[in-house]
Amino acid sequence: MTITMYGITTCDTIKKARVWLESHDVPYRFHDYRAEGIEAGKLNGWVGKVGWEKLLNKGSTTFRELPEADKAGLDEKKAKKLMLAKPTMIKRPVLEVGDRVLVGFKPEVYEDAVGSK
C-alpha cells in the first residue's frame, strides 16, 4: 500500500503525524506543498472524495490575509483556484492511503487506515 503525506514541513500537525507514522513503522512519502506545489488533477481528486469545504483551511494565515473580495462568494471553483495558487491554504496533513484520502491528523483515524506494527 502506497502512503503519501501532503503538507508543509513547518506545520506542527504535520510534525505530529510524521512522528506517529514513524513510531508505528509506517513507510510513507512526504510531499511538501511549498517545494513541490500541488497539481490541479490531484486537488480535483481530493475534492471529489472529501469536498472542498473540508480541504480549505479558512483558519490558515494565508487565507486570513487574503483580500475580502477573494474570500467572498466562495464556491468549489473559487476555492480550488485559491488552493492551487496558495497550497498552504489546504488543511494539513492530507494523507493518501491507497485510494483513501484523510484530512487532518487523529491517531485513531490513522490507526484504522494504516494499522500499526
C-alpha positions, 0 to 999 in steps of 0.5 A: 500500500502506497502512503503519501503525506501532503503538507508543509514541513513547518506545520506542527500537525504535520510534525505530529503525524510524521512522528506517529507514522514513524513510531508505528513503522509506517513507510510513507512519502512526504510531499511538501506543498511549498517545494513541490506545489500541488497539481490541479488533477490531484486537488480535483481528486481530493475534492471529489472524495472529501469536498472542498469545504473540508480541504480549505483551511479558512483558519490558515494565515494565508487565507486570513490575509487574503483580500475580502473580495477573494474570500467572498462568494466562495464556491468549489471553483473559487476555492480550488483556484485559491488552493492551487495558487496558495497550497498552504491554504489546504488543511494539513496533513492530507494523507493518501492511503491507497485510494483513501484520502484523510484530512487532518491528523487523529491517531485513531483515524490513522490507526484504522487506515494504516494499522500499526506494527 
